[in-house]
Amino acid sequence: MKKIYLLLFVLAIASSSLLAQSMQLQTQAGQVIHNGGTVGVLRSLYDTTTDVLIEIDMKNISSASQTYKVKRTVKILPSPQSSYFCFAGGCFSDTTNYSPTSLALAPNTMDNNFSAHINPNATKGSALVYYKFYNIKDANDTIGIYVQSEIWHSGISSLSSSQVELGPVFPNPANEKFNVEYTLTDNVTARLVLRNMIGSTVREEFISGLNGKIQVNSADLPEGIYFCSLFIDGKSVSTRKLVIRH
């Protein structure tokens, strides 16, 4: 009889733990990611400056407002690859494991500002990074996912020898203006294009010269997430994520 009571007690604990979970993660295509699931990206190493980028939507499925943070744990990361993440309005350095910002979500609302990044830094190989989202008021209310990348060389591409590079966007987050450094080769037509979350172009600048720095005005742009892309001869070859905050 004691064994039966013990089993019922364990089941009760498990049930209460399941009920405590207020978070749901899903891809931007709407596919739900279960706790401990893995999302991955395969990338041919043509443009060695482009981040492997995975964006995840986070939803509060409870009936009360909640506040969340995220912890990063690097499992596998070939040197000199680097990883970082963006969360709750900020993008953080590759040495940041705990989000300095927190995300407050009302009941049954979704946020789409989390992204996990792996920069190949001209290196092939597999990387695996674990992200754990947790409720700051309830230690049992957590959900975690693995972000995996497979980066490899796949022959010679027309872009692989062009030596084009889009440098970091700074400051990030930006307020009234931001700067982007770039490196080009001769005889290319290059554009810097800034797009918002729905893909609409909000800024477009032609750039020339072998290398340089361009400053872009962002004072009149709404706060949010943007993507800064380098287009060479009409093709997007490198993209950086930008947060605008006034």
C-alpha positions in Angstrom: 0.0 0.0 0.0 2.9 2.4 0.8 4.3 1.8 -2.7 0.9 2.8 -4.2 0.8 6.0 -2.2 4.3 6.8 -3.2 3.5 6.3 -6.9 0.4 8.5 -6.6 2.6 11.1 -4.9 5.1 11.1 -7.7 2.4 11.3 -10.4 0.9 14.3 -8.6 4.2 16.0 -8.6 4.7 15.3 -12.3 1.2 16.6 -13.1 1.7 19.8 -11.2 5.0 20.3 -13.0 3.2 20.0 -16.4 0.5 22.4 -15.3 3.1 24.9 -14.2 4.6 25.3 -17.7 3.4 28.6 -19.2 5.6 28.7 -22.2 5.3 27.4 -25.7 8.0 27.7 -28.4 7.4 27.5 -32.1 9.1 28.2 -35.4 8.1 31.2 -37.4 6.2 28.8 -39.7 4.0 27.9 -36.7 5.5 24.5 -35.8 5.5 23.9 -32.1 8.9 22.9 -30.6 8.6 20.5 -27.7 10.7 20.8 -24.6 14.2 19.4 -25.3 13.6 19.5 -29.1 16.2 20.4 -31.7 16.1 23.0 -34.5 18.8 23.1 -37.0 20.2 24.8 -40.1 22.4 23.4 -42.8 24.7 26.0 -44.5 27.1 25.7 -47.4 30.2 27.8 -46.5 30.0 30.2 -49.4 29.7 33.5 -47.5 31.9 33.0 -44.4 30.6 36.2 -42.8 26.9 35.3 -42.7 25.5 34.1 -39.4 23.6 30.9 -39.2 20.3 32.4 -37.9 17.4 30.6 -36.2 14.4 32.6 -35.0 12.0 31.3 -32.5 8.6 32.6 -31.4 7.8 32.4 -27.7 4.2 32.4 -26.4 2.7 32.8 -22.9 0.0 30.1 -22.9 -1.0 30.7 -19.2 -3.9 32.9 -17.9 -1.6 35.3 -16.1 1.2 37.7 -17.1 4.7 36.2 -16.9 8.2 37.4 -17.1 11.0 35.3 -18.7 14.7 35.1 -19.1 17.0 32.8 -21.1 20.2 31.0 -20.4 22.6 29.8 -23.1 24.8 26.7 -22.7 27.3 25.9 -25.5 27.6 22.2 -26.0 29.7 22.0 -29.1 31.3 24.9 -30.9 34.3 24.4 -33.2 37.0 27.1 -32.9 36.9 29.8 -34.1 33.1 29.7 -34.6 31.1 31.9 -32.2 27.6 31.9 -30.9 25.3 34.7 -29.5 21.7 35.4 -29.1 19.1 38.2 -29.2 16.3 38.4 -26.7 13.8 40.9 -25.3 15.1 43.9 -27.4 18.8 43.3 -27.2 21.6 41.3 -29.0 24.4 40.2 -26.7 28.1 39.3 -27.1 29.4 35.8 -27.5 30.5 35.8 -23.9 26.9 36.4 -22.5 25.2 33.2 -21.2 22.4 34.8 -19.2 20.1 37.4 -20.8 20.6 40.8 -19.1 17.1 41.7 -20.3 13.8 40.1 -19.3 10.6 39.6 -21.4 7.2 40.4 -19.9 4.3 38.7 -21.7 0.6 39.1 -21.2 -1.6 36.0 -21.2 -2.0 34.3 -24.6 0.5 36.7 -26.3 3.5 35.9 -28.5 6.9 37.5 -28.9 9.1 37.0 -31.9 12.3 38.7 -30.8 14.4 35.7 -29.9 17.1 34.5 -32.4 20.1 32.2 -32.0 23.2 33.0 -34.0 26.3 30.9 -35.0 29.0 32.7 -36.9 31.1 30.2 -38.9 34.2 32.6 -39.1 35.3 30.7 -42.2 35.2 27.4 -40.4 33.3 24.2 -41.2 31.9 21.8 -38.6 28.9 21.1 -36.4 27.8 23.3 -33.5 25.2 22.6 -30.8 23.9 25.2 -28.3 21.2 24.8 -25.7 18.8 27.6 -24.7 16.7 27.3 -21.6 13.8 29.8 -21.1 12.6 30.2 -17.6 10.0 32.1 -15.6 11.8 34.3 -13.1 9.0 33.7 -10.5 8.7 30.0 -10.9 11.9 27.8 -11.0 9.8 24.8 -12.3 8.4 26.8 -15.3 11.1 26.2 -17.9 11.4 25.0 -21.5 14.6 24.3 -23.4 15.7 23.8 -27.0 18.8 22.7 -28.8 20.1 24.8 -31.8 22.2 22.9 -34.2 24.2 24.0 -37.2 26.0 22.0 -39.9 28.4 24.1 -41.9 30.4 22.6 -44.7 32.3 23.6 -47.9 30.4 22.7 -51.0 32.7 23.3 -54.0 33.4 26.7 -55.5 30.8 29.3 -55.6 30.8 32.6 -57.6 30.6 34.2 -54.1 33.2 32.1 -52.4 36.2 33.9 -53.9 34.8 37.4 -54.0 36.1 38.4 -50.5 33.0 40.5 -49.8 32.3 41.2 -46.2 29.7 43.0 -44.2 31.1 44.0 -40.8 29.3 44.3 -37.5 26.4 46.8 -37.2 27.2 49.3 -34.4 25.9 50.6 -32.2 23.4 47.7 -31.7 20.8 48.5 -30.4 20.8 51.7 -32.4 18.9 55.0 -31.8 19.3 57.9 -34.3 22.0 56.3 -36.5 24.1 53.2 -37.0 27.3 52.3 -38.9 28.3 49.4 -41.0 31.7 48.5 -42.3 32.2 46.6 -45.6 34.8 45.1 -47.8 34.2 44.7 -51.6 36.1 43.7 -54.7 36.5 45.5 -58.0 33.7 45.6 -60.6 30.7 44.8 -58.4 27.5 46.7 -57.9 26.8 46.8 -54.1 23.8 47.9 -52.1 23.1 48.1 -48.4 19.5 47.2 -47.8 17.6 47.6 -44.4 14.4 45.6 -44.1 11.9 45.3 -41.3 10.4 42.1 -39.8 7.9 41.6 -42.6 10.5 42.0 -45.3 9.7 45.6 -46.4 12.7 47.7 -47.5 13.0 50.8 -45.3 16.5 52.0 -46.3 18.6 51.4 -49.4 22.1 52.8 -50.0 24.5 52.2 -52.9 28.1 51.6 -51.8 31.4 51.6 -53.7 35.1 51.3 -53.1 37.1 48.4 -51.9 36.3 49.0 -48.3 34.7 51.6 -46.1 32.1 52.5 -43.6 28.6 53.8 -44.2 26.4 55.6 -41.7 22.6 55.2 -41.9 20.0 57.4 -40.3 17.5 55.5 -38.2 15.9 58.3 -36.2 12.6 58.1 -37.9 12.3 54.3 -37.9 10.0 52.5 -35.4 11.6 50.5 -32.7 12.0 46.8 -33.5 14.0 44.2 -35.2 15.6 44.9 -38.6 17.9 43.0 -41.0 20.8 44.8 -42.7 21.8 43.0 -45.9 24.7 43.4 -48.4 23.6 42.8 -52.0 26.2 42.1 -54.6 25.1 42.2 -58.2 21.5 41.8 -57.1 22.1 38.9 -54.7 22.0 39.0 -50.9 25.3 37.6 -49.7 25.6 38.8 -46.0 23.0 39.8 -43.4 23.3 41.3 -39.9 20.5 41.7 -37.4 19.8 45.2 -36.0 17.7 46.3 -33.1 16.4 49.9 -33.1 15.5 51.3 -29.7 14.7 55.0 -29.1 
